[in-house]
Amino acid sequence: MFNIFSKKQKTSTETRTVGVASRLFGWLFNADGVNNYLTIGSVYACIRMIADSVAMTPLKVYMQTKKGREPINNTLSKLLENPASNVTGFMWINTMLTQLVGWGNAYSVIVRENGVVKELLYIPTSSVSIQLTYELNDPFYYRVALSNNTFINVFPDDMLHFKNISLDGIVGESPIALHKTTFDTSHNQAQYADNFVKNGAGLSGIITTEKGLKREQVEQLKQDFKTAYMGSENAGSVPVLGDGMKFEQLKPISPQDADYVASKKLTKSEILEIFKVPPPLLGIIDATYSNTEQLALIYQRYTLTPIYEMIQQELKLKLLSSSQQNLIIEFMVDALLTTTAKDKVDVITKLTEKGVMTLNEARRRYNLIDEDGLNEVVLPLNSAPMTLHNKVLDPQIVAPTETVTPPEPDDDELRSLVHKLQSELGRLKKDFGQREP
C-alpha cells in the first residue's frame, strides 16, 4: 500500500511508545479506544474548542513574487483541502489537533508517488512507537502498527509529526499524562455527584433489632431495604419496618459539607489553565473578566498562534521541495477574528481609502462579484505621493528660456490705430444717447 519505506532497517534501536488515541480510522490502524478523560466536560470543551478553532482557520498556499505574495491554486493547495480520500481539510486538522492537544502528539504519513505528495494519511497516536537508532543521519524512525498485526517503518521525511512541548525534541509530552492528578480529581468529582444523585433518598443509616439474624437474613434485609427506599426515584418514601426493627438515620455528608462546589470550580479552573483557554470563552462569566474581546485576542495570540506556527513550519519542512521554496503555507488568522458588522465595514473602508486593496477585493470579502472599473487602487489626494502632488496639486510655471520683444509700431500705424479707437468710441456714445464734448 505504501511506497515510502525505502531506507534500510536499523539494527540497534530503542522503542518509545507514546500516548493513547481515539477510535478514528480504526479500519486501518489499531486503536485503544476513547480515553475516559474526554468524559470530563471541561476537558472535552477545551480540546474541542482549540481543535475547532484551528480547523476552521483557512490554510492557504501563496507564491512569493516581486510584487508580493499571490494566492495560488496548485496541487499542494488542493491536497490541503482534501488530504486523503473522503477526508476534508477540516476533518484532518480537527482530528490531528484533538490528538495533539489531548495526548501531545499527532501523526500523518506522507504518501508520495514519483516524488509528488498524493495523500496525508492520519495515524492514531496509539499505533505509533518511535525507534531510536543512535545514528547521526537517521537518529530515529516511526514504527506504525497496522490492523492486521503487521508493522511498517516510516522515516521522518515521510511523516508529519505535530508535537506538544518536548523534553527530547522527539516525543511531545501529553498534558493529560503530566497532569493526571488534576484530571483524576475532576473525574472522581463527577462520579461523586453521580452517586449522590443516585442515592438521593438520603436513607443512609443503621437498622437495629433485638433478634438474632442469620447472615442470609441480614443480606436479604439490606437488599430489600435498598431496593424499596434508596435511589433518586424513591426520594421521600416512608420506610415501614416490622418485627421489632428500628431504623436510625445517619446524617449524610452533603456536597456543601464536602466543599464539593468550591473544589469542582478550582479543578475546572486548573484544567482551563492547562489548556490555556480563557474561562469566558467557555461560558464561565466572572466579574474579574471585564473585557471578553481582549481575552479573545489573548487566546488567539498565546494559545492558537504557537499552534499555527508549528503546523506551518512542519508542513513547509516536509511538503515543499528545494524547488518550491518560493511557496508559503500559511493560516489566514484574520478569518478567525470575528467582529461586528460596523467594525468590519470600517476596516475595509480604511483599507480601500489607503490603497491597500481595490474595491473589487473589498467586494469579494462579502462574496460579491467583481464590477467593471473597480480594479484600480484609489488614493485620496491629501495622501497621494509627493510626485503626484508636484504634478497635480502644485504645478510650477516654467518661464520661457528666451524673451521675445514685440516690434514697436511706426507713426502711421499709431495714428491709424488712434483714429479707429476714436471712431469706435464715438459710435458707442451715440448709441447710448450721449453728446460729444
C-alpha positions, 0 to 999 in steps of 0.5 A: 500500500505504501511506497515510502519505506525505502531506507534500510532497517536499523539494527540497534534501536530503542522503542518509545511508545507514546500516548493513547488515541481515539477510535478514528480510522480504526479500519486501518490502524489499531486503536485503544479506544476513547480515553475516559478523560474526554468524559470530563466536560471541561476537558472535552470543551477545551480540546474541542474548542482549540481543535475547532478553532484551528480547523476552521482557520483557512490554510492557504498556499501563496507564491512569493513574487516581486510584487508580493505574495499571490494566492495560488491554486496548485496541487499542494493547495488542493491536497490541503483541502482534501488530504486523503480520500473522503477526508476534508481539510477540516476533518484532518486538522480537527482530528490531528489537533484533538490528538495533539492537544489531548495526548501531545502528539499527532501523526500523518504519513506522507504518501508520495508517488514519483516524488509528488505528495498524493495523500496525508494519511492520519495515524492514531497516536496509539499505533505509533512507537518511535525507534531510536537508532543512535545514528547521526543521519537517521537518529530515529524512525516511526514504527506504525502498527497496522490492523492486521498485526503487521508493522511498517517503518516510516522515516521522518521525511515521510511523516508529519509529526505535530508535537506538544512541548518536548523534553527530547525534541522527539516525543511531545509530552501529553498534558493529560499524562503530566497532569493526571492528578488534576484530571483524576480529581475532576473525574472522581468529582463527577462520579461523586455527584453521580452517586449522590444523585443516585442515592438521593433518598438520603436513607443512609443509616443503621437498622437495629433489632433485638433478634438474632439474624442469620447472615442470609437474613441480614443480606436479604434485609439490606437488599430489600431495604435498598431496593424499596427506599434508596435511589433518586426515584424513591426520594421521600418514601416512608420506610415501614419496618416490622418485627421489632426493627428500628431504623436510625438515620445517619446524617449524610455528608452533603456536597456543601459539607464536602466543599464539593462546589468550591473544589469542582470550580478550582479543578475546572479552573486548573484544567482551563489553565492547562489548556490555556483557554480563557474561562469566558470563552467557555461560558464561565462569566466572572466579574474579574473578566471585564473585557471578553474581546481582549481575552479573545485576542489573548487566546488567539495570540498565546494559545492558537498562534504557537499552534499555527506556527508549528503546523506551518513550519512542519508542513513547509519542512516536509511538503515543499521541495528545494524547488518550491521554496518560493511557496508559503503555507500559511493560516489566514488568522484574520478569518478567525477574528470575528467582529461586528458588522460596523467594525468590519465595514470600517476596516475595509473602508480604511483599507480601500481609502489607503490603497491597500486593496481595490474595491473589487477585493473589498467586494469579494470579502462579502462574496460579491462579484467583481464590477467593471472599473473597480480594479484600480487602487484609489488614493485620496489626494491629501495622501497621494505621493509627493510626485503626484502632488508636484504634478497635480496639486502644485504645478510650477510655471516654467518661464520661457528660456528666451524673451521675445520683444514685440516690434514697436509700431511706426507713426502711421500705424499709431495714428491709424490705430488712434483714429479707429479707437476714436471712431469706435468710441464715438459710435458707442456714445451715440448709441447710448444717447450721449453728446460729444464734448 
